[in-house]
């Protein structure tokens, strides 16, 4: 709950994040927000699908873990009404392999795992299209599905999988497309280990999500300013060494 304990005291909000990079960034913004009079209580979730409903219900005042297509999908599928307060960071999606050293080495019928949630699944297919592994219907959006594949020269097999399981799947499949959140948590760096990395696409920048009725609340402005501060940018650049990109 939003709390103001008394005159001159700090305002308190709960910020939902997933464990890993988003939680690390949230910890970095805490002292910046505190200096501005906002006490940010970080609530970590192992299951990101629970965060938006908790924000809608008021158990959280804001969250910072998802990109726009994911939020749009959550709003549609779950009947939520959350909006973006600001863009934050881009965790580039990338593809990795423990079995081949280049895309050209992918064998006929290669098995490729991708995220099984619709927004990231479509994003992964667009990355495979970018790498020339498959061809999608021209102009298809992040909502792309396997039905949009119009050419598959190596007859690769697409295997949707729970996102958190993708890094482990590298032991069994030829190629895996993994969001940087889970890749970095598994010790995989896009700049060092990936065979294919998506180009910067603004649709996939993460955001701070809030309820519409909170949009003009002073704490929202303070939270955004703290997140998008020089101190947090310096932390991200130093900690993630170019593997997470800032939007400011």
N, C-alpha and C positions, 0 to 999 in steps of 0.2 A: 504494500500500500504506500501511496505518497504520504510523506509525513513531514510536518514542520513542528519541531518540538517546542519552539518558543521564540520570542523576539531575539534576533541576532544569531539564531542557531542555523546550522546548515540544513538545506532541504535534502531529503533522501528519496532516491528512486531505486528501483530494481531493474537491472539490465540483463536480459537473457542472452547467453552466448553458448556456442558449442565448445567443448574442450579442445585444446590445441591452440593454433594461431589466433583465433578470434578471442579466446580467453586471455592469451598473452597480451594482445593489443589492448583489451579492456583493462587489464591490470596497469598498463602504461598510462592510460588516460585518467585513472583514478586520482592521482595526486594533482594533475592539471585541473580536473573538475573541482577537487576539494579547495584549491586555491581560489576558485571562482565562486565558492559557496554552495557547491553541489556535492553531496555525498552519494557516490554510486556504489550500490551493493550488487556485486556480480553473482549471477546465478548460472552455474554451468549445467548443461544438459548433455547426456550421452546420445539422446535421440532428438535430432533437430526438428522432427515433425511435431514435437510437443510445444515448441517455443511460440509459434504464432497463436495457437489457441490460448495459451497462457497469457499472452499479451492482450488478446481480444477480451478475455475474461477479467483483466485488471490485476491478475496476480503479478504481472510484470508491467512496468510503465513503458518499456522500450526493449527492442532487441537489435543485435548487430551480428548477423551471421550469414545472410542470404543475399542472392542477387534478385533483380527485378522479375525475371521470368518465373523464378521459384515462388516469390511472393504472390504474383498474379495467379499462379496455379493453386496455391493454398487458399487464396481468397475465393476462387471459383469452386474448388472441390469441397471446401469446408464451410462455405457460407460466411466467410470472415469479411471484415471491412477495415483493413490496415493500409496505411499509406507510407511512402518514403519521406523521411525528414531531410535526408541528405545522402549523397553517394559517399562511400568510404574507400574500400580497397578492391583491387582485382587480384584474385587468386587464379592465375592462368591454368586452364585445363591442359593436360599434356598426356602423351602416350609413352609407355615404358615397355621394356622387354628384358627378360633374363635369358632369352634363347637366341635372339638375333641382334646384330649390331647396327643394322640400318633397315629402313623401310623396304629397300630393294631386296633384302634377304628374306622377307616374309614368304613362307612356302605356300604352295597351292593348298587351298582349304584351311588356311590358318585360323585358329580360334582366337577371337578377340572379345574380351569382356568390356562392357560399358556400364554406366550407372543405370539402374532400373527405374528411377523416378523420371517422369516425362520431360521435365525441363532440362535436366542434365543429360538424359538419354539423347534428346535431340541435339543438344550442344556437342555431345561426343560424336554423333554421326556427322555433324558439320565439320568437326576436326578431321575425321577420317576422309571426308570429301576434300578438305583443304590439302591433305597429304597425298591425294591421288589414289588412295586405297579403294575407295568406292566413288561413285558419282550419284548425287542427289538431284531430284527435280530442280531445275533452275529457279532461284528465287525463294526456295523453301525457307521457312523461319526456324526458330529454335524448337518449334513443335514437330520437327521432322521425326518420322518413324521409319522402320524398316520398309514400309510400303512405298516410301519415297526414294528408295534406291533404284536407279535406272540402269546402272552398270556396276558390275562386280567382277572385274577381270580375273582376279585370283580366287574367286568363289570362296571368299572368307566367310566364316560362320560368326555371326554376332550373337553374343551371349550376355543378355542383361543380368546384372547381379547387384545385390545390396551394396551400396556405395562403400560402406566400411570394410567389405570383404574384398574389394578390388586389389589392394596391394598384395594380399595373400594369394590371390589367384595367379599371380605371376609365376608361381612355382609349377602351375599346371597348364597354362595356356601360352600362346605365342606372343600375345600383345594385350595390353590393357590400357584403357583410357581412364585416367583418374583425376579427380579434382585436386587442386594443390593442397587444400585443407587436409585431406586424408593422405596424400602423397608425402607431404612434409612431416606429418605425424609418424609416418612409417620410415622416415629417413631417406626419402627420395626427393631430389631437388630438380625442378624443371630445367634450371640453367646448367646442371651438371649431368643429369641422368636421362633426360627425355630424348626420344628419337623424333618427337613431333610436338610442337607447342603452338597453341592457338595464338593468332594475332590479337592485339588489343581490340576488344569489342565492348563498347560502352554498355551494351545490354547486360553484360555479365559482371559489371562492377557491383560489389556488395553495397548494402545500404543500412541505415538506421530506420527501423520500422516502428510506427506509433499508431495510436488510434486518431482518427481525424479530429475529434474534439479536443485533442491535446496540442494540435499544431501550433497554436499561438501562445502556449504556456511558456513562461520565461525559462523553465528548466530545460525545455527542448533546445532552445537557442544555446544555452550554456553547455549542454551535452554535445551538441554538434561542434561548437567552438573548441571544446576540449579534445574531441576526437580528431578534428582536422587542424590540430595545433602543430607548430614546428617541433615541439618536443616529441609528440607521437610519431610524426613523420621520421624524425631522426632515429627513434627506436626501431621503427619498421625497417628502415634502410640498413641499419647496422645489424639487426637480428636476423633478417631474412635475406640479406645480400642480393636483392633484386628479384627474388622469387615471389615476393608479394609487392604489388605496385600500388602507389597511392593515387588518389584522384585530385589531390590538391598540391 
